[in-house]
Amino acid sequence: MGAFGLQTHIWNNNLKSVLLLAGFPVLLLLLMYGLSVGYVGLTAPIDNLGQGLRLALDHLGRIWPFAFLAAGVWFLIAWFSYQKIIEASVGARGLTRKEAPDLYNTLENLCIARGITMPTLNVIETPALNAFASGLSDKSYKVTVTRGLIETLNDEEVEAVLAHELTHIMNKDVRLLIIAVIFVGIFSFFGELLFRNMFHAGVRVGGHTRSRNGDSRGGGALILIAVAVIVIAYLLALVIRFSLSRKREYLADAGSVDLTRNPDAMISALRKISGRSKVEAPNDIQQMMVENQQPFAGVFMTHPPIDKRIEALADYAGGTS
């Protein structure tokens, strides 16, 4: 079985997609409770911390249906508009066969070789060297490449990068990442909304805190608890997103070799891309690209280092490092 067809990896991606969606209500309730605690701390006169937490729980009982309704609306908008949002965020446009016949023919031949539907091609007019795939189904998959990648890489290297992105599509990595982006987006929105409201209310976390309509007894502690709960919910969402197995890049590199039978082309492409891949795009989009230059480390690193990927290709695919 070829590298692109590692059925266990595909099953894992499908399972993770289900778990992401199943875990969303739990994290959303945690987030909303944090918001409720903050609301009580800012507006309600309380005698002690326990009373404030109980009032927050009562408040959560009143608002959770509206929160889930808002989340449902967000999911619908994001689900049907994600592709336009992605394209607008990176300045991508459709690339016609007439504009890039060689690129189209290369992608078409790769798809014919594996018997899969050919994705649409997009281009970003930037000198950076990068590419990514997006979409949720065969009818919506797109492969986006930068102008710099098209003009800098030779034909074999471009073919290797296209095969890398096709492997992400075939392994269901693309669908999982899109769901993760939609999943985390709502937590970013509510978290930023809360902090804006807190600062607007004149709250000084860690200092003297006073509610708008009540007194300060327990209010400061409630604000600290609210911030802690919201930060925990947001970090849990981030950890889930960034823990989506960095081995997907190793598998996509291996899948490229399996499709092209040319490990040296993928190695050469990675060398040229390294250090020249920075595209002005949201972090959520950058993690979908061939290479993601980012300052985070550990669990927040979305891609293995280029040198490690080259080393893996040399060791296991017979390439020349």
C-alpha positions as YAML, in Angstrom:
chain: A
units: angstrom
residues:
- id: 1
  name: MET
  ca: [0.00, 0.00, 0.00]
- id: 2
  name: GLY
  ca: [1.44, 3.40, -0.97]
- id: 3
  name: ALA
  ca: [2.36, 6.05, 1.56]
- id: 4
  name: PHE
  ca: [-0.64, 8.17, 0.59]
- id: 5
  name: GLY
  ca: [-2.98, 5.32, 1.36]
- id: 6
  name: LEU
  ca: [-2.04, 4.60, 4.95]
- id: 7
  name: GLN
  ca: [-5.53, 3.62, 5.98]
- id: 8
  name: THR
  ca: [-4.77, 3.90, 9.68]
- id: 9
  name: HIS
  ca: [-3.78, 7.55, 9.25]
- id: 10
  name: ILE
  ca: [-6.96, 8.26, 7.31]
- id: 11
  name: TRP
  ca: [-9.08, 6.54, 9.95]
- id: 12
  name: ASN
  ca: [-7.32, 8.55, 12.65]
- id: 13
  name: ASN
  ca: [-8.04, 11.77, 10.78]
- id: 14
  name: ASN
  ca: [-11.69, 10.83, 10.42]
- id: 15
  name: LEU
  ca: [-11.86, 9.99, 14.14]
- id: 16
  name: LYS
  ca: [-10.19, 13.27, 15.07]
- id: 17
  name: SER
  ca: [-12.70, 15.17, 12.95]
- id: 18
  name: VAL
  ca: [-15.55, 13.50, 14.83]
- id: 19
  name: LEU
  ca: [-13.89, 14.14, 18.21]
- id: 20
  name: LEU
  ca: [-13.33, 17.80, 17.35]
- id: 21
  name: LEU
  ca: [-17.02, 18.23, 16.62]
- id: 22
  name: ALA
  ca: [-18.07, 16.17, 19.66]
- id: 23
  name: GLY
  ca: [-15.76, 18.09, 21.99]
- id: 24
  name: PHE
  ca: [-16.98, 21.47, 20.81]
- id: 25
  name: PRO
  ca: [-20.09, 21.64, 23.07]
- id: 26
  name: VAL
  ca: [-17.99, 20.84, 26.16]
- id: 27
  name: LEU
  ca: [-15.43, 23.54, 25.49]
- id: 28
  name: LEU
  ca: [-18.15, 26.00, 24.48]
- id: 29
  name: LEU
  ca: [-19.94, 25.46, 27.82]
- id: 30
  name: LEU
  ca: [-16.63, 25.96, 29.64]
- id: 31
  name: LEU
  ca: [-16.06, 29.18, 27.74]
- id: 32
  name: MET
  ca: [-19.58, 30.43, 28.39]
- id: 33
  name: TYR
  ca: [-19.25, 29.69, 32.11]
- id: 34
  name: GLY
  ca: [-16.08, 31.76, 32.18]
- id: 35
  name: LEU
  ca: [-17.93, 34.59, 30.48]
- id: 36
  name: SER
  ca: [-20.78, 34.25, 32.99]
- id: 37
  name: VAL
  ca: [-18.36, 34.40, 35.92]
- id: 38
  name: GLY
  ca: [-16.82, 37.54, 34.43]
- id: 39
  name: TYR
  ca: [-20.25, 39.08, 33.88]
- id: 40
  name: VAL
  ca: [-21.26, 38.48, 37.50]
- id: 41
  name: GLY
  ca: [-17.95, 39.84, 38.74]
- id: 42
  name: LEU
  ca: [-18.46, 43.04, 36.75]
- id: 43
  name: THR
  ca: [-22.15, 43.69, 37.38]
- id: 44
  name: ALA
  ca: [-23.57, 41.91, 40.45]
- id: 45
  name: PRO
  ca: [-23.15, 42.89, 44.11]
- id: 46
  name: ILE
  ca: [-22.02, 39.74, 45.90]
- id: 47
  name: ASP
  ca: [-21.14, 38.87, 49.49]
- id: 48
  name: ASN
  ca: [-18.74, 36.00, 48.83]
- id: 49
  name: LEU
  ca: [-17.07, 33.98, 46.11]
- id: 50
  name: GLY
  ca: [-19.44, 31.02, 46.38]
- id: 51
  name: GLN
  ca: [-22.45, 33.24, 45.82]
- id: 52
  name: GLY
  ca: [-20.80, 34.69, 42.73]
- id: 53
  name: LEU
  ca: [-20.07, 31.26, 41.27]
- id: 54
  name: ARG
  ca: [-23.67, 30.16, 41.87]
- id: 55
  name: LEU
  ca: [-24.99, 33.30, 40.19]
- id: 56
  name: ALA
  ca: [-22.70, 32.60, 37.26]
- id: 57
  name: LEU
  ca: [-24.08, 29.06, 36.98]
- id: 58
  name: ASP
  ca: [-27.63, 30.44, 37.00]
- id: 59
  name: HIS
  ca: [-26.64, 32.93, 34.31]
- id: 60
  name: LEU
  ca: [-25.15, 30.13, 32.23]
- id: 61
  name: GLY
  ca: [-28.46, 28.26, 32.44]
- id: 62
  name: ARG
  ca: [-30.19, 31.24, 30.87]
- id: 63
  name: ILE
  ca: [-27.73, 32.01, 28.08]
- id: 64
  name: TRP
  ca: [-26.47, 28.62, 26.88]
- id: 65
  name: PRO
  ca: [-29.28, 28.13, 24.28]
- id: 66
  name: PHE
  ca: [-28.41, 31.47, 22.69]
- id: 67
  name: ALA
  ca: [-24.71, 30.60, 22.77]
- id: 68
  name: PHE
  ca: [-25.31, 27.33, 20.94]
- id: 69
  name: LEU
  ca: [-27.58, 29.09, 18.46]
- id: 70
  name: ALA
  ca: [-24.83, 31.63, 17.76]
- id: 71
  name: ALA
  ca: [-22.29, 28.81, 17.43]
- id: 72
  name: GLY
  ca: [-24.59, 27.03, 14.97]
- id: 73
  name: VAL
  ca: [-24.86, 30.17, 12.87]
- id: 74
  name: TRP
  ca: [-21.06, 30.50, 12.95]
- id: 75
  name: PHE
  ca: [-20.61, 26.91, 11.81]
- id: 76
  name: LEU
  ca: [-23.04, 27.37, 8.93]
- id: 77
  name: ILE
  ca: [-21.34, 30.56, 7.77]
- id: 78
  name: ALA
  ca: [-17.85, 29.09, 8.12]
- id: 79
  name: TRP
  ca: [-18.80, 25.75, 6.56]
- id: 80
  name: PHE
  ca: [-20.18, 27.30, 3.39]
- id: 81
  name: SER
  ca: [-17.86, 30.31, 3.16]
- id: 82
  name: TYR
  ca: [-14.50, 28.99, 4.39]
- id: 83
  name: GLN
  ca: [-13.03, 28.79, 0.88]
- id: 84
  name: LYS
  ca: [-13.85, 32.40, 0.09]
- id: 85
  name: ILE
  ca: [-12.54, 33.46, 3.49]
- id: 86
  name: ILE
  ca: [-9.27, 31.58, 2.90]
- id: 87
  name: GLU
  ca: [-8.82, 33.05, -0.57]
- id: 88
  name: ALA
  ca: [-9.55, 36.57, 0.64]
- id: 89
  name: SER
  ca: [-7.14, 36.23, 3.56]
- id: 90
  name: VAL
  ca: [-4.19, 35.31, 1.32]
- id: 91
  name: GLY
  ca: [-5.18, 37.16, -1.85]
- id: 92
  name: ALA
  ca: [-5.56, 33.97, -3.90]
- id: 93
  name: ARG
  ca: [-7.31, 33.86, -7.27]
- id: 94
  name: GLY
  ca: [-8.23, 31.18, -9.75]
- id: 95
  name: LEU
  ca: [-5.53, 30.07, -12.17]
- id: 96
  name: THR
  ca: [-6.79, 29.03, -15.60]
- id: 97
  name: ARG
  ca: [-5.35, 26.31, -17.82]
- id: 98
  name: LYS
  ca: [-4.56, 28.95, -20.44]
- id: 99
  name: GLU
  ca: [-2.42, 30.89, -17.96]
- id: 100
  name: ALA
  ca: [-0.47, 27.86, -16.73]
- id: 101
  name: PRO
  ca: [-0.87, 24.91, -19.12]
- id: 102
  name: ASP
  ca: [2.21, 23.04, -17.84]
- id: 103
  name: LEU
  ca: [1.11, 23.33, -14.23]
- id: 104
  name: TYR
  ca: [-2.39, 22.13, -15.12]
- id: 105
  name: ASN
  ca: [-1.04, 19.20, -17.13]
- id: 106
  name: THR
  ca: [1.26, 18.16, -14.29]
- id: 107
  name: LEU
  ca: [-1.56, 18.19, -11.73]
- id: 108
  name: GLU
  ca: [-3.92, 16.44, -14.13]
- id: 109
  name: ASN
  ca: [-1.42, 13.65, -14.81]
- id: 110
  name: LEU
  ca: [-0.88, 13.09, -11.10]
- id: 111
  name: CYS
  ca: [-4.62, 12.85, -10.53]
- id: 112
  name: ILE
  ca: [-5.13, 10.47, -13.46]
- id: 113
  name: ALA
  ca: [-2.34, 8.25, -12.12]
- id: 114
  name: ARG
  ca: [-4.25, 7.82, -8.85]
- id: 115
  name: GLY
  ca: [-7.76, 7.96, -10.25]
- id: 116
  name: ILE
  ca: [-8.85, 10.97, -8.19]
- id: 117
  name: THR
  ca: [-10.82, 14.09, -9.05]
- id: 118
  name: MET
  ca: [-8.59, 16.98, -10.08]
- id: 119
  name: PRO
  ca: [-8.66, 19.92, -7.64]
- id: 120
  name: THR
  ca: [-9.02, 23.50, -8.83]
- id: 121
  name: LEU
  ca: [-5.81, 25.53, -9.06]
- id: 122
  name: ASN
  ca: [-5.31, 28.91, -7.34]
- id: 123
  name: VAL
  ca: [-2.34, 31.26, -7.30]
- id: 124
  name: ILE
  ca: [-1.09, 33.85, -4.80]
- id: 125
  name: GLU
  ca: [0.88, 36.67, -6.40]
- id: 126
  name: THR
  ca: [3.82, 36.69, -4.00]
- id: 127
  name: PRO
  ca: [7.53, 35.90, -4.40]
- id: 128
  name: ALA
  ca: [7.34, 33.56, -1.40]
- id: 129
  name: LEU
  ca: [7.68, 29.84, -2.08]
- id: 130
  name: ASN
  ca: [4.74, 27.89, -0.66]
- id: 131
  name: ALA
  ca: [1.59, 25.95, -1.44]
- id: 132
  name: PHE
  ca: [-1.40, 24.46, 0.34]
- id: 133
  name: ALA
  ca: [-4.54, 22.44, -0.29]
- id: 134
  name: SER
  ca: [-7.99, 23.30, 1.05]
- id: 135
  name: GLY
  ca: [-11.50, 21.91, 0.86]
- id: 136
  name: LEU
  ca: [-13.91, 19.46, 2.44]
- id: 137
  name: SER
  ca: [-14.93, 17.22, -0.46]
- id: 138
  name: ASP
  ca: [-13.91, 16.15, -3.95]
- id: 139
  name: LYS
  ca: [-16.01, 18.94, -5.47]
- id: 140
  name: SER
  ca: [-14.45, 21.67, -3.32]
- id: 141
  name: TYR
  ca: [-10.76, 20.74, -3.09]
- id: 142
  name: LYS
  ca: [-8.33, 23.39, -4.28]
- id: 143
  name: VAL
  ca: [-4.55, 23.52, -4.51]
- id: 144
  name: THR
  ca: [-3.05, 26.99, -4.09]
- id: 145
  name: VAL
  ca: [0.51, 27.78, -5.14]
- id: 146
  name: THR
  ca: [2.51, 30.98, -4.95]
- id: 147
  name: ARG
  ca: [3.93, 32.77, -7.97]
- id: 148
  name: GLY
  ca: [7.37, 32.48, -6.41]
- id: 149
  name: LEU
  ca: [7.08, 28.69, -6.22]
- id: 150
  name: ILE
  ca: [6.01, 28.41, -9.87]
- id: 151
  name: GLU
  ca: [8.82, 30.62, -11.11]
- id: 152
  name: THR
  ca: [11.64, 29.35, -8.85]
- id: 153
  name: LEU
  ca: [11.18, 25.58, -8.81]
- id: 154
  name: ASN
  ca: [11.88, 23.43, -11.86]
- id: 155
  name: ASP
  ca: [9.25, 21.15, -13.37]
- id: 156
  name: GLU
  ca: [10.18, 18.10, -11.30]
- id: 157
  name: GLU
  ca: [10.20, 20.09, -8.05]
- id: 158
  name: VAL
  ca: [6.81, 21.64, -8.81]
- id: 159
  name: GLU
  ca: [5.45, 18.17, -9.54]
- id: 160
  name: ALA
  ca: [6.77, 16.98, -6.17]
- id: 161
  name: VAL
  ca: [5.05, 19.85, -4.33]
- id: 162
  name: LEU
  ca: [1.76, 19.24, -6.15]
- id: 163
  name: ALA
  ca: [2.01, 15.54, -5.25]
- id: 164
  name: HIS
  ca: [2.63, 16.56, -1.63]
- id: 165
  name: GLU
  ca: [-0.61, 18.57, -1.60]
- id: 166
  name: LEU
  ca: [-2.57, 15.82, -3.32]
- id: 167
  name: THR
  ca: [-1.39, 13.45, -0.61]
- id: 168
  name: HIS
  ca: [-2.83, 15.79, 2.04]
- id: 169
  name: ILE
  ca: [-6.14, 15.63, 0.18]
- id: 170
  name: MET
  ca: [-6.09, 11.84, -0.14]
- id: 171
  name: ASN
  ca: [-5.11, 11.40, 3.52]
- id: 172
  name: LYS
  ca: [-8.01, 13.64, 4.65]
- id: 173
  name: ASP
  ca: [-5.53, 16.02, 6.34]
- id: 174
  name: VAL
  ca: [-7.11, 18.95, 4.53]
- id: 175
  name: ARG
  ca: [-10.63, 18.26, 5.79]
- id: 176
  name: LEU
  ca: [-9.38, 17.81, 9.36]
- id: 177
  name: LEU
  ca: [-7.48, 21.12, 9.29]
- id: 178
  name: ILE
  ca: [-10.47, 23.01, 7.89]
- id: 179
  name: ILE
  ca: [-12.69, 21.64, 10.67]
- id: 180
  name: ALA
  ca: [-10.02, 22.60, 13.23]
- id: 181
  name: VAL
  ca: [-9.86, 26.16, 11.87]
- id: 182
  name: ILE
  ca: [-13.65, 26.51, 12.12]
- id: 183
  name: PHE
  ca: [-13.60, 24.93, 15.59]
- id: 184
  name: VAL
  ca: [-10.98, 27.27, 17.06]
- id: 185
  name: GLY
  ca: [-12.25, 30.39, 15.33]
- id: 186
  name: ILE
  ca: [-15.26, 30.79, 17.60]
- id: 187
  name: PHE
  ca: [-13.10, 30.53, 20.73]
- id: 188
  name: SER
  ca: [-10.83, 33.29, 19.42]
- id: 189
  name: PHE
  ca: [-13.90, 35.44, 18.77]
- id: 190
  name: PHE
  ca: [-15.44, 35.04, 22.24]
- id: 191
  name: GLY
  ca: [-12.10, 35.35, 24.01]
- id: 192
  name: GLU
  ca: [-11.24, 38.62, 22.28]
- id: 193
  name: LEU
  ca: [-14.79, 39.89, 22.86]
- id: 194
  name: LEU
  ca: [-14.51, 39.29, 26.60]
- id: 195
  name: PHE
  ca: [-11.16, 41.00, 26.97]
- id: 196
  name: ARG
  ca: [-12.37, 44.05, 25.03]
- id: 197
  name: ASN
  ca: [-15.40, 44.31, 27.32]
- id: 198
  name: MET
  ca: [-13.27, 43.89, 30.42]
- id: 199
  name: PHE
  ca: [-10.93, 46.68, 29.47]
- id: 200
  name: HIS
  ca: [-13.86, 48.86, 28.44]
- id: 201
  name: ALA
  ca: [-15.31, 48.33, 31.91]
- id: 202
  name: GLY
  ca: [-12.09, 49.51, 33.46]
- id: 203
  name: VAL
  ca: [-11.22, 46.20, 35.07]
- id: 204
  name: ARG
  ca: [-7.63, 45.86, 36.26]
- id: 205
  name: VAL
  ca: [-6.88, 42.17, 36.65]
- id: 206
  name: GLY
  ca: [-4.60, 41.60, 39.60]
- id: 207
  name: GLY
  ca: [-5.24, 45.07, 41.05]
- id: 208
  name: HIS
  ca: [-8.22, 46.70, 42.76]
- id: 209
  name: THR
  ca: [-11.41, 45.61, 41.00]
- id: 210
  name: ARG
  ca: [-14.85, 47.09, 41.33]
- id: 211
  name: SER
  ca: [-18.10, 46.05, 39.65]
- id: 212
  name: ARG
  ca: [-20.19, 48.58, 37.76]
- id: 213
  name: ASN
  ca: [-23.35, 48.31, 39.83]
- id: 214
  name: GLY
  ca: [-22.17, 46.49, 42.91]
- id: 215
  name: ASP
  ca: [-19.32, 46.39, 45.37]
- id: 216
  name: SER
  ca: [-15.87, 44.87, 45.17]
- id: 217
  name: ARG
  ca: [-16.36, 42.01, 47.65]
- id: 218
  name: GLY
  ca: [-15.39, 38.91, 45.72]
- id: 219
  name: GLY
  ca: [-15.56, 40.73, 42.39]
- id: 220
  name: GLY
  ca: [-11.81, 40.73, 41.86]
- id: 221
  name: ALA
  ca: [-11.57, 37.02, 42.58]
- id: 222
  name: LEU
  ca: [-14.43, 36.31, 40.17]
- id: 223
  name: ILE
  ca: [-12.68, 38.26, 37.42]
- id: 224
  name: LEU
  ca: [-9.50, 36.28, 37.97]
- id: 225
  name: ILE
  ca: [-11.46, 33.01, 37.88]
- id: 226
  name: ALA
  ca: [-13.27, 34.13, 34.72]
- id: 227
  name: VAL
  ca: [-10.01, 34.94, 32.98]
- id: 228
  name: ALA
  ca: [-8.50, 31.62, 34.09]
- id: 229
  name: VAL
  ca: [-11.49, 29.59, 32.82]
- id: 230
  name: ILE
  ca: [-11.55, 31.39, 29.47]
- id: 231
  name: VAL
  ca: [-7.80, 31.04, 29.01]
- id: 232
  name: ILE
  ca: [-8.03, 27.31, 29.83]
- id: 233
  name: ALA
  ca: [-10.84, 26.82, 27.29]
- id: 234
  name: TYR
  ca: [-8.94, 28.75, 24.63]
- id: 235
  name: LEU
  ca: [-5.66, 26.93, 25.30]
- id: 236
  name: LEU
  ca: [-7.40, 23.56, 25.20]
- id: 237
  name: ALA
  ca: [-8.82, 24.47, 21.79]
- id: 238
  name: LEU
  ca: [-5.37, 25.55, 20.61]
- id: 239
  name: VAL
  ca: [-3.71, 22.41, 21.93]
- id: 240
  name: ILE
  ca: [-6.29, 20.29, 20.12]
- id: 241
  name: ARG
  ca: [-5.64, 22.19, 16.90]
- id: 242
  name: PHE
  ca: [-1.86, 22.14, 17.10]
- id: 243
  name: SER
  ca: [-1.68, 18.52, 18.22]
- id: 244
  name: LEU
  ca: [-3.11, 17.32, 14.92]
- id: 245
  name: SER
  ca: [-0.13, 15.05, 14.33]
- id: 246
  name: ARG
  ca: [2.89, 16.69, 12.73]
- id: 247
  name: LYS
  ca: [3.61, 13.35, 11.09]
- id: 248
  name: ARG
  ca: [1.13, 14.40, 8.38]
- id: 249
  name: GLU
  ca: [3.97, 16.36, 6.76]
- id: 250
  name: TYR
  ca: [6.28, 13.34, 6.78]
- id: 251
  name: LEU
  ca: [3.50, 11.24, 5.24]
- id: 252
  name: ALA
  ca: [2.76, 13.89, 2.62]
- id: 253
  name: ASP
  ca: [6.46, 14.03, 1.70]
- id: 254
  name: ALA
  ca: [6.51, 10.23, 1.44]
- id: 255
  name: GLY
  ca: [3.29, 10.33, -0.58]
- id: 256
  name: SER
  ca: [4.90, 12.77, -2.99]
- id: 257
  name: VAL
  ca: [7.74, 10.33, -3.56]
- id: 258
  name: ASP
  ca: [5.24, 7.50, -4.01]
- id: 259
  name: LEU
  ca: [3.42, 9.49, -6.69]
- id: 260
  name: THR
  ca: [6.45, 10.86, -8.55]
- id: 261
  name: ARG
  ca: [9.06, 8.14, -7.88]
- id: 262
  name: ASN
  ca: [11.52, 11.01, -7.41]
- id: 263
  name: PRO
  ca: [12.67, 11.61, -3.81]
- id: 264
  name: ASP
  ca: [15.42, 13.99, -4.90]
- id: 265
  name: ALA
  ca: [12.84, 16.35, -6.43]
- id: 266
  name: MET
  ca: [11.00, 16.65, -3.11]
- id: 267
  name: ILE
  ca: [14.27, 17.13, -1.23]
- id: 268
  name: SER
  ca: [15.39, 19.82, -3.68]
- id: 269
  name: ALA
  ca: [12.01, 21.56, -3.47]
- id: 270
  name: LEU
  ca: [12.17, 21.62, 0.34]
- id: 271
  name: ARG
  ca: [15.68, 23.10, 0.24]
- id: 272
  name: LYS
  ca: [14.55, 25.90, -2.05]
- id: 273
  name: ILE
  ca: [11.39, 26.55, -0.01]
- id: 274
  name: SER
  ca: [13.22, 26.66, 3.32]
- id: 275
  name: GLY
  ca: [13.61, 30.23, 4.55]
- id: 276
  name: ARG
  ca: [11.64, 31.66, 1.62]
- id: 277
  name: SER
  ca: [8.15, 30.44, 2.45]
- id: 278
  name: LYS
  ca: [6.69, 33.34, 4.46]
- id: 279
  name: VAL
  ca: [3.25, 34.27, 3.11]
- id: 280
  name: GLU
  ca: [1.22, 37.05, 4.69]
- id: 281
  name: ALA
  ca: [-1.65, 34.98, 6.01]
- id: 282
  name: PRO
  ca: [-3.45, 34.17, 9.27]
- id: 283
  name: ASN
  ca: [-1.77, 31.53, 11.43]
- id: 284
  name: ASP
  ca: [-4.66, 29.15, 10.74]
- id: 285
  name: ILE
  ca: [-3.87, 29.26, 7.03]
- id: 286
  name: GLN
  ca: [-0.09, 29.09, 7.46]
- id: 287
  name: GLN
  ca: [-0.38, 25.75, 9.24]
- id: 288
  name: MET
  ca: [-1.92, 24.31, 6.06]
- id: 289
  name: MET
  ca: [1.09, 25.20, 3.90]
- id: 290
  name: VAL
  ca: [4.06, 23.11, 2.77]
- id: 291
  name: GLU
  ca: [6.25, 25.03, 5.19]
- id: 292
  name: ASN
  ca: [5.18, 27.16, 8.15]
- id: 293
  name: GLN
  ca: [7.78, 29.50, 9.60]
- id: 294
  name: GLN
  ca: [6.69, 30.22, 13.15]
- id: 295
  name: PRO
  ca: [8.26, 31.02, 16.51]
- id: 296
  name: PHE
  ca: [6.36, 28.40, 18.52]
- id: 297
  name: ALA
  ca: [7.92, 25.20, 19.69]
- id: 298
  name: GLY
  ca: [6.84, 21.90, 21.18]
- id: 299
  name: VAL
  ca: [3.12, 21.15, 20.94]
- id: 300
  name: PHE
  ca: [2.51, 24.44, 19.08]
- id: 301
  name: MET
  ca: [4.86, 23.60, 16.20]
- id: 302
  name: THR
  ca: [2.69, 22.62, 13.23]
- id: 303
  name: HIS
  ca: [5.50, 21.41, 10.94]
- id: 304
  name: PRO
  ca: [8.66, 19.37, 11.52]
- id: 305
  name: PRO
  ca: [11.89, 21.23, 10.67]
- id: 306
  name: ILE
  ca: [12.85, 21.11, 7.00]
- id: 307
  name: ASP
  ca: [16.15, 19.37, 7.76]
- id: 308
  name: LYS
  ca: [14.30, 16.58, 9.60]
- id: 309
  name: ARG
  ca: [11.97, 16.10, 6.64]
- id: 310
  name: ILE
  ca: [14.92, 15.95, 4.24]
- id: 311
  name: GLU
  ca: [16.67, 13.49, 6.53]
- id: 312
  name: ALA
  ca: [13.56, 11.27, 6.57]
- id: 313
  name: LEU
  ca: [13.34, 11.31, 2.78]
- id: 314
  name: ALA
  ca: [17.02, 10.39, 2.51]
- id: 315
  name: ASP
  ca: [16.73, 7.57, 5.06]
- id: 316
  name: TYR
  ca: [13.43, 6.01, 4.03]
- id: 317
  name: ALA
  ca: [12.78, 7.06, 0.44]
- id: 318
  name: GLY
  ca: [16.27, 6.67, -1.02]
- id: 319
  name: GLY
  ca: [16.84, 10.37, -1.63]
- id: 320
  name: THR
  ca: [20.15, 12.17, -1.62]
- id: 321
  name: SER
  ca: [20.43, 14.44, 1.42]
...
